[in-house]
Amino acid sequence: MQTPSNSPFLQIALLLLIAGLGLSCGCVSDTTAPAAEPADAGIRIITEELPPFNYAGPDGKVTGQATDVVNGILSRLNQKAAIEVLPWNEGYSAAVAGPAVALYSTGRTDEREDLFKWVGPVASFDYMLYARAGTGPGINSLEAAKKAGPIGVVRDDSRHQFLLENRFENILTCESDAECLRNLITGKTDLWLGSSSNSATIAQKEGIDPGSFTGVYPVRTVQLYIAFSKDTPDKVITEWQNALDTMKQDGTFDTIRQQYGMKTASVVTMPSSAGDQAELALSTMMAATDSRLLVVLRTYEVVAATTDAKTARWEKIQPLLTILETHEPDARTWYANPDGSYYTIIDGLTTANLMSRSYFPGVLAGNESVGTVVVSHSTGRNTAIVAVPVKENGRVTGILGASVYLDTLTDRLQGEIEDPFIFYAIDKENKFALHSEKGQISRDITTIGASSSFGKALEIIRAQESGTVSYEDGGIQYTAKFRTSPLTGWRFVVAWPEKA
């Protein structure tokens, strides 16, 4: 028989008692391993004053919606980095030169595509021309803006590059949007190329009455990214993009946007009938788009056959186009000479030339063209071209055309196709012709990584006339149905999330 001191039951009881006493007095040490200290990201991160996306708060600390996203990415990677606030042109020059620089929030445009490596999108940003309230010039085209007084714009910003690309000469560059706004209010400039995304916020920070200036001409929308200098290793880009995608997938990204009063796009689980609903949405999308462009095409065919159109004289053609644009307010009508010079009813003879447009040689050869996606020289907006030749005695004497606004067409489709479906169309030159996120319109899809899930799906869509495909994008798994339009050759796509 065992003695009480040797009883295993007593030993266990004593151990439990000791453990209990130790816990109650705090004598037991915490064996949980401390979290690893964040490693230095090895990247110089630069931003500018661009509220509500990125700006210095009252305490001098960098804040804003895009800043919270950047800090969220760093946290998920267990990394740290200081964020510098610099004038845009300084930050931009540093990011172009490198080494190891990340610049946000940066508009991703065709002009910049090959200058950086990209992570995003983190936000979207529109271009809007502003004038002083009650005194601003009437602006209804880029040509009219070229003939106005000085236009204020931030130096080396995507809006500045947009003006240069469109051959503006009346540009006055500023170090910040706040300076541009002050110049507008004091009369130093007649226009400011700003954004409705943040103009009111900038005015508030500057103590300027938002009612003292007004938007006079909306131009376009671009998406904002984190731009990395080209020397940045691809591994870093992948890690940052994956972290951002995870933030979007788990709802963190939307939570940040909500904190700044921005629209969110919550992902919900689709019912089993999602495929049938997508088929209906796809048919609706194609019918609405093709019928819109077909009406324009048939109208222009009739007008091209008139005696006045065949005169090749602008004074005879102008009244015809005036009637057309009155009935087609969501398009800019134009007439082009065989040398590429062209007229609009708003501007008369413009300063631009259409000879370099991809559709122009074909129409000059006597063929109709429907659906080429371009940024309009006249309006600066993303448009789909409808163009028909005007012939006299078998010879093409001119071209009648319409630049149909794709952002307006997208708005109409958004009213027809309900969330959480997303939609887009790809033209024959591999650009997004339509997109639920309007900042993507006219983007070259070949810039989407061919090795990514989305990139591989786009290759399938481009290679086939119709079908169904699955892919991952932004951390979300989608199923998509697609079909090809016989009118434009566009691939129309409707996609939906497979699960929350």
C-alpha positions in Angstrom: 0.0 0.0 0.0 1.3 3.4 -0.9 1.8 6.1 1.7 -0.2 9.4 1.2 3.0 11.3 0.3 3.6 8.9 -2.6 0.0 8.8 -3.8 -0.2 9.8 -7.6 -3.5 11.4 -6.9 -2.1 13.6 -4.2 0.8 14.6 -6.4 -1.5 15.6 -9.2 -3.7 17.6 -6.7 -0.6 19.4 -5.4 0.5 20.2 -8.9 -2.9 21.6 -9.8 -2.9 23.6 -6.6 0.5 25.1 -7.3 -0.5 25.9 -10.8 -3.6 27.6 -9.6 -1.7 29.6 -7.0 0.9 30.6 -9.6 -1.8 31.8 -12.0 -3.6 33.7 -9.3 -0.5 35.6 -8.2 0.9 36.1 -11.6 3.9 34.0 -10.9 3.7 31.8 -14.1 5.6 33.3 -16.9 3.9 34.0 -20.3 5.3 31.4 -22.8 3.6 33.1 -25.8 6.3 34.1 -28.3 6.4 37.9 -28.8 5.3 39.1 -32.3 8.2 39.7 -34.6 9.2 43.3 -35.0 8.1 44.6 -38.4 11.0 44.6 -40.9 12.0 47.6 -42.9 10.2 47.5 -46.2 13.3 48.7 -48.0 11.1 51.0 -50.1 10.9 54.8 -50.0 7.2 55.6 -50.0 6.2 59.0 -51.3 2.8 60.7 -51.6 1.4 64.2 -52.0 -1.4 66.4 -50.6 -4.4 64.9 -52.4 -7.3 64.7 -49.9 -9.3 62.5 -49.3 -6.8 59.9 -50.6 -3.6 61.1 -49.1 -2.7 64.2 -47.0 -1.1 65.4 -43.8 -3.5 65.5 -40.9 -3.7 68.1 -38.2 -1.0 66.3 -36.2 1.3 66.2 -39.3 0.8 62.5 -39.7 0.0 61.2 -43.2 -3.6 60.0 -43.5 -6.3 59.5 -46.1 -8.1 56.6 -47.7 -5.2 55.5 -49.9 -2.8 56.0 -47.0 -4.8 53.6 -44.8 -4.7 51.1 -47.6 -0.9 51.4 -47.9 -0.5 51.1 -44.2 -2.8 48.1 -44.2 -0.6 46.4 -46.8 2.6 47.1 -44.8 0.9 45.7 -41.7 -0.1 42.5 -43.5 3.5 42.0 -44.7 4.8 42.8 -41.2 6.8 45.6 -42.7 7.3 49.3 -41.8 8.2 52.4 -43.8 8.0 56.1 -43.3 5.7 58.0 -45.7 7.0 61.3 -47.2 4.7 64.1 -48.4 6.3 65.9 -51.3 5.2 68.2 -54.1 3.9 65.9 -56.8 6.6 66.7 -59.4 9.3 65.9 -56.9 7.7 62.6 -55.9 7.0 61.7 -59.5 10.6 62.4 -60.6 11.9 60.3 -57.7 9.6 57.4 -58.6 10.7 57.5 -62.3 14.4 57.6 -61.3 14.3 55.1 -58.4 15.8 53.1 -56.8 13.1 51.4 -54.7 10.4 54.1 -54.7 6.7 53.7 -54.3 4.5 56.7 -55.2 0.8 56.9 -54.5 -2.0 57.8 -55.4 -0.9 57.7 -59.1 -3.2 57.7 -62.1 -2.5 54.7 -64.3 -2.6 56.1 -67.9 -1.3 54.9 -71.2 1.4 57.5 -71.1 2.7 56.1 -67.8 2.1 52.4 -68.3 5.7 51.5 -69.1 7.3 53.9 -66.6 6.4 52.0 -63.5 5.3 48.7 -62.0 1.8 48.9 -60.6 -0.2 47.7 -57.5 -3.9 48.5 -57.3 -6.3 50.0 -57.9 -6.6 51.8 -54.6 -9.2 54.4 -55.7 -10.6 56.2 -58.7 -10.2 59.9 -59.7 -12.0 62.0 -62.3 -10.9 65.0 -64.3 -13.2 68.1 -64.1 -12.6 71.6 -65.5 -13.6 74.3 -62.9 -14.2 78.0 -63.4 -15.2 80.8 -61.0 -18.9 80.8 -60.2 -20.8 83.2 -62.4 -17.8 84.3 -64.5 -16.5 81.1 -66.0 -16.3 80.7 -69.8 -18.7 78.3 -71.5 -16.8 75.1 -72.0 -18.3 72.2 -74.0 -15.2 70.7 -75.6 -11.4 70.5 -75.3 -11.1 72.9 -78.2 -13.1 75.5 -76.3 -10.8 75.0 -73.3 -7.8 75.6 -75.5 -9.2 79.0 -76.4 -9.9 80.0 -72.9 -7.5 81.7 -70.6 -4.8 80.0 -68.5 -5.6 76.5 -67.1 -4.2 75.6 -63.7 -3.0 72.0 -63.2 -0.5 70.2 -61.0 2.9 69.9 -62.6 3.6 66.3 -63.9 0.2 65.1 -62.7 -1.7 62.8 -65.0 -4.0 65.7 -65.8 -1.0 67.8 -66.8 0.2 65.0 -69.1 -3.3 64.7 -70.5 -3.3 68.4 -71.4 0.1 68.1 -73.0 -1.0 65.0 -74.9 -3.9 67.0 -76.3 -1.6 69.9 -77.3 -2.8 72.5 -74.8 -0.6 75.6 -74.7 -2.5 77.7 -72.1 -1.2 75.8 -69.1 -0.1 77.3 -65.8 1.4 74.6 -63.6 1.2 74.5 -59.8 2.8 72.6 -57.0 -0.5 71.4 -55.6 -4.3 71.4 -56.3 -4.7 73.9 -53.4 -2.4 76.3 -55.2 -4.4 75.7 -58.5 -7.6 76.5 -56.6 -6.2 79.7 -55.1 -5.0 80.8 -58.5 -8.5 80.2 -59.9 -10.2 82.2 -57.2 -7.8 85.1 -57.4 -8.2 85.3 -61.2 -4.6 84.2 -62.0 -6.2 81.4 -64.1 -9.6 81.1 -65.8 -9.9 77.3 -65.4 -8.6 74.6 -63.1 -8.3 71.0 -64.1 -9.2 69.4 -60.8 -11.5 66.6 -59.7 -15.0 66.4 -58.2 -13.6 63.7 -56.0 -11.8 66.2 -53.8 -12.4 69.8 -54.9 -14.8 70.5 -52.0 -12.4 69.0 -49.4 -9.5 71.1 -50.8 -11.6 74.2 -50.7 -12.5 73.5 -47.0 -8.9 73.0 -46.0 -8.0 76.3 -47.8 -10.9 78.2 -46.2 -12.5 78.8 -49.7 -16.2 78.8 -50.2 -17.0 75.8 -52.4 -19.8 77.9 -53.9 -17.2 80.3 -55.3 -16.3 77.9 -58.1 -18.2 75.4 -60.3 -17.5 72.5 -62.5 -18.0 73.4 -66.1 -16.8 70.4 -68.1 -16.4 66.7 -67.0 -13.6 65.0 -68.9 -12.8 61.4 -67.8 -12.2 59.0 -64.9 -8.9 57.2 -64.2 -8.0 54.7 -61.5 -5.4 55.4 -58.9 -2.6 52.9 -58.1 0.6 52.6 -56.1 3.4 53.2 -58.7 6.7 51.5 -58.0 10.0 52.4 -59.7 10.9 50.0 -62.5 13.9 48.5 -60.5 11.5 47.1 -57.9 11.7 43.3 -57.8 8.6 41.5 -59.2 8.4 39.5 -55.9 7.7 42.8 -54.1 5.0 43.8 -56.5 3.4 40.3 -56.2 3.5 40.5 -52.4 1.9 44.0 -52.3 -0.8 43.1 -54.8 -1.7 39.9 -53.0 -2.0 41.8 -49.7 -4.2 44.4 -51.3 -6.4 41.6 -52.9 -6.8 40.0 -49.5 -7.9 43.3 -48.0 -10.5 43.5 -50.7 -11.6 39.9 -50.2 -12.0 40.1 -46.4 -13.8 43.5 -46.4 -11.0 45.6 -45.0 -10.8 47.7 -48.2 -14.5 48.5 -48.1 -14.4 49.3 -44.4 -11.6 51.9 -45.1 -13.6 53.4 -48.0 -16.7 53.7 -45.8 -14.7 55.6 -43.2 -14.1 58.3 -45.9 -17.7 58.3 -47.1 -16.8 56.5 -50.4 -18.9 54.0 -52.3 -18.2 50.4 -51.6 -18.9 47.2 -53.5 -19.8 44.4 -51.1 -19.5 40.9 -52.4 -22.5 38.6 -51.8 -23.2 35.0 -52.4 -25.1 34.5 -55.7 -28.1 32.2 -55.9 -28.0 29.0 -57.9 -29.8 30.8 -60.8 -26.9 33.3 -61.2 -25.9 31.7 -64.6 -29.4 32.3 -66.0 -29.5 35.9 -64.6 -26.1 36.5 -66.2 -27.4 35.3 -69.6 -30.2 37.8 -69.3 -27.9 40.6 -68.3 -25.5 39.7 -71.1 -28.4 39.8 -73.7 -29.5 43.2 -72.2 -26.0 44.6 -72.4 -25.4 43.6 -76.0 -28.8 44.7 -77.2 -28.6 48.1 -75.5 -25.1 48.8 -76.9 -25.5 47.4 -80.4 -28.9 49.1 -80.9 -27.4 52.4 -79.7 -24.5 52.2 -82.2 -26.7 50.8 -85.0 -29.1 53.7 -84.8 -26.2 56.1 -85.2 -24.7 54.1 -88.1 -28.0 53.9 -90.1 -28.6 57.6 -89.6 -25.2 58.5 -90.8 -25.6 56.3 -93.8 -28.7 58.2 -94.8 -27.0 61.6 -94.3 -23.9 60.5 -96.2 -26.0 59.9 -99.2 -27.5 63.5 -99.3 -26.5 66.1 -101.8 -25.3 68.5 -99.1 -23.0 65.9 -97.6 -21.5 65.1 -101.0 -20.6 68.8 -101.6 -17.6 68.4 -99.1 -18.3 71.9 -98.0 -18.6 72.5 -94.3 -21.2 75.3 -94.6 -23.5 72.7 -96.2 -22.7 69.9 -93.9 -22.8 71.8 -90.6 -26.6 72.1 -90.5 -27.0 68.4 -91.0 -24.6 67.6 -88.1 -26.4 70.2 -85.9 -29.6 68.3 -86.4 -27.9 65.0 -85.7 -26.2 66.2 -82.5 -29.5 67.7 -81.2 -31.0 64.2 -81.4 -27.9 62.5 -80.2 -26.7 64.5 -77.2 -24.5 61.7 -75.9 -22.2 61.8 -78.9 -20.0 64.4 -80.6 -20.7 64.6 -84.4 -18.0 65.5 -86.9 -17.0 65.6 -90.5 -13.4 64.8 -91.7 -11.6 65.7 -94.8 -9.5 63.1 -96.6 -6.4 64.7 -95.2 -7.6 64.0 -91.6 -8.5 67.6 -90.7 -12.0 67.7 -89.2 -14.9 69.9 -88.1 -17.4 69.7 -85.2 -20.5 71.9 -84.8 -19.1 73.1 -81.4 -15.6 74.1 -82.6 -15.8 74.4 -86.4 -12.4 73.4 -87.8 -10.4 71.8 -85.0 -6.7 71.9 -84.3 -6.4 68.1 -84.2 -6.1 65.5 -87.1 -7.6 62.0 -87.4 -5.1 60.6 -89.9 -3.4 58.5 -87.2 -6.6 57.0 -85.9 -6.6 53.2 -86.6 -10.1 53.3 -88.2 -9.4 56.2 -90.6 -7.6 54.5 -93.5 -10.3 51.8 -93.7 -13.1 54.4 -93.9 -11.0 56.5 -96.4 -10.9 53.3 -98.5 -14.7 53.2 -98.5 -15.6 51.0 -95.6 -17.8 51.7 -92.6 -16.3 51.5 -89.1 -18.2 50.8 -85.8 -16.8 50.4 -82.4 -13.1 51.6 -82.3 -12.4 52.9 -78.8 -10.5 56.2 -78.6 -10.1 59.2 -76.3 -11.8 61.9 -78.3 -9.6 64.8 -79.5 -12.6 67.1 -79.3 -14.0 66.2 -75.9 -11.3 64.2 -74.1 -13.8 61.6 -73.2 -13.7 57.8 -73.9 -15.7 57.2 -77.0 -16.7 54.5 -79.5 -16.4 55.7 -83.1 -19.1 55.3 -85.8 -17.8 56.5 -89.1 -19.1 56.2 -92.7 -17.6 57.4 -96.0 -19.1 60.1 -98.1 -18.8 59.1 -101.7 -19.2 61.1 -105.0 -18.7 59.3 -108.3 -17.2 56.3 -106.5 -14.6 58.5 -104.7 -14.5 59.1 -101.0 -14.7 62.9 -100.5 -15.1 62.9 -96.7 -16.1 61.0 -93.6 -19.1 61.5 -91.4 -18.6 60.4 -87.8 -19.9 60.2 -84.3 -17.9 59.8 -81.1 -20.4 58.0 -78.8 -19.7 58.6 -75.1 -18.8 55.3 -73.4 -19.1 56.6 -69.9 -22.8 57.7 -70.5 -23.5 54.3 -72.1 -21.9 52.6 -69.1 -24.2 54.6 -66.7 -27.2 53.4 -68.6 -26.1 49.8 -68.4 -25.5 50.1 -64.7 -29.2 51.0 -64.4 -30.1 47.8 -66.2 -27.5 45.3 -64.7 -27.9 45.1 -60.9 -25.2 44.4 -58.3 -23.3 42.2 -57.7 -22.9 41.5 -61.4 -20.0 43.3 -63.0 -19.8 43.8 -66.8 -17.3 44.9 -69.4 -16.7 44.7 -73.1 -13.4 44.3 -75.0 -12.9 45.9 -78.4 -11.0 44.4 -81.3 -7.9 46.4 -80.3 -7.8 44.8 -76.9 -9.1 47.8 -74.9 -12.0 47.9 -72.5 -14.8 49.5 -74.4 -17.2 49.3 -71.4 -16.6 48.6 -67.7 -18.6 48.7 -64.5 -15.7 50.6 -63.1 -15.5 53.5 -65.5 -11.9 54.3 -64.8 -11.0 51.1 -66.7 -12.6 52.2 -70.0 -10.0 52.4 -72.8 -7.4 50.5 -70.7 -5.3 48.2 -72.8 -6.0 44.7 -71.4 -2.6 43.4 -72.5 -1.2 45.4 -69.5 -2.9 42.8 -67.2 -0.4 40.2 -66.4 -0.8 37.3 -68.8 0.3 34.8 -66.1 -2.4 36.0 -63.7 -5.8 34.3 -63.4 -7.6 37.3 -64.9 -5.0 37.6 -67.6 -5.5 33.9 -68.6 -9.2 34.3 -68.6 -9.0 37.4 -70.9 -6.9 35.3 -73.3 -9.7 32.7 -73.5 -12.3 35.4 -74.0 -10.3 37.0 -76.8 -9.8 33.6 -78.5 -13.4 32.4 -78.4 -16.7 33.8 -79.7 -18.6 32.8 -76.6 -18.4 30.7 -73.5 -18.0 30.6 -69.7 -14.8 31.2 -67.8 -13.7 31.4 -64.2 -10.9 33.6 -62.8 -9.7 35.3 -59.7 -9.4 39.1 -59.6 -8.8 41.4 -56.6 -8.9 38.4 -54.3 -12.4 37.4 -55.5 -13.3 34.3 -57.5 -15.6 35.1 -60.5 -17.5 33.1 -63.0 -18.1 35.0 -66.3 -20.2 34.5 -69.4 -19.2 36.1 -72.6 -20.4 36.6 -76.2 -19.3 38.4 -79.3 -21.2 41.2 -81.1 -21.5 40.7 -84.9 -21.8 44.5 -85.2 -18.7 45.7 -83.4 -16.7 42.5 -82.8 -16.6 43.4 -79.0 -16.5 40.6 -76.5 -19.3 41.4 -74.0 -18.8 39.9 -70.5 -21.0 39.6 -67.4 -19.3 38.2 -64.3 -20.4 37.4 -60.8 -18.6 36.4 -57.5 -18.8 32.7 -56.8 -18.8 33.1 -53.1 -18.4 35.7 -50.4 
